[in-house]
Amino acid sequence: MHDRIVRVKAEFMENGVTVREWARSNGFSEGLVYAILNGKNQALRGESFQIAVALGLKSKPASPPQHLRPLLLSRGT
């Protein structure tokens, strides 16, 4: 994931977008975005996982397992 993080940081710089701007425009916690981009958060679940998916660092599962669907539906994800 390190190479992908380097690529994402470079894309921010090349396009003149700050992490703060990106986080706010996508409704994410700025602190979590920084933690992911600095390798301090592995983005395994929750908002951090959603951030990693939005940044293109992780792929969204095609379909959640049957036993998780009711929980995910109740969350609206």
FENDA-V919949 format. One record per backbone hydrogen bond with DSSP energy under -1.0 kcal/mol. CO is the residue of the C=O (numbers start at 0). NH is the residue of the N-H. E is the energy in kcal/mol with one decimal. If there is no record, write none. Layout:
BEGIN
co=CO nh=NH e=E
co=CO nh=NH e=E
END
This chain:
BEGIN
co=0 nh=4 e=-2.3
co=1 nh=5 e=-2.3
co=2 nh=6 e=-1.9
co=3 nh=7 e=-2.5
co=4 nh=8 e=-2.6
co=5 nh=9 e=-2.1
co=6 nh=10 e=-2.3
co=7 nh=11 e=-2.2
co=8 nh=12 e=-2.2
co=9 nh=13 e=-3.1
co=10 nh=14 e=-1.6
co=11 nh=16 e=-2.3
co=12 nh=15 e=-1.1
co=17 nh=21 e=-2.4
co=18 nh=22 e=-3.0
co=19 nh=23 e=-2.6
co=20 nh=24 e=-2.6
co=21 nh=25 e=-1.4
co=22 nh=27 e=-2.9
co=28 nh=32 e=-2.1
co=29 nh=33 e=-2.5
co=30 nh=34 e=-2.3
co=31 nh=35 e=-2.3
co=32 nh=36 e=-2.6
co=33 nh=37 e=-1.8
co=34 nh=39 e=-2.5
co=34 nh=40 e=-1.2
co=35 nh=38 e=-1.4
co=44 nh=48 e=-1.0
co=45 nh=49 e=-2.1
co=46 nh=50 e=-2.4
co=47 nh=51 e=-2.2
co=48 nh=52 e=-2.2
co=49 nh=53 e=-2.4
co=50 nh=54 e=-2.3
co=51 nh=56 e=-2.7
co=51 nh=57 e=-1.3
co=52 nh=55 e=-1.0
co=64 nh=67 e=-1.8
co=67 nh=71 e=-2.3
co=68 nh=72 e=-2.8
co=69 nh=73 e=-2.0
co=70 nh=74 e=-1.3
co=71 nh=75 e=-1.1
co=71 nh=76 e=-2.2
END
